Amino acid sequence: QVQLVESGGGLVQPGGSLKLSCTASGDAFKVRTMRWYRQAPGKEREWVAGITAGGSITYAEFVKGRFAISRDNAKNTMYLQMDSLKPEDSAVYYCNAGSVIRPGKDWGQGTQVTVSS
């Protein structure tokens, strides 16, 4: 079991930036594929970005060129740098620790991102 804690959300104006963090418990972080998801009110949870243990990165089309995922295995922490934010990016953002082929069963509590003027 992995415990995940997201932080860094908040209120930002359109075009602004935020950096989210996800800290994981335990020694298994460095071998996990880490992913960011988000869920807006009334919508399904959707995948945003992922980074493997080896550092391979993938993004959903709607964040390419605006968001950057990274990880620091020494700190058991994953990041999501979000730039050029749009109102449609408003959601609760969650991190997940899984394998290359599927997300894991453990989720954090999420961090709220609100993009509004």
Buried (B, 14 or more C-beta within 10 A) or exposed (E): EBEBBBBBBEEBEEEBEBBBBBBBBEEBBEEBBBBBBBBBEEEEBEBBBBBBBEEEEEBBEEBEEBBBBBBEEEEBBBBBBBBEBEEEBBBBBBBBBBEEEEBBEBBBEBBEBBBEE
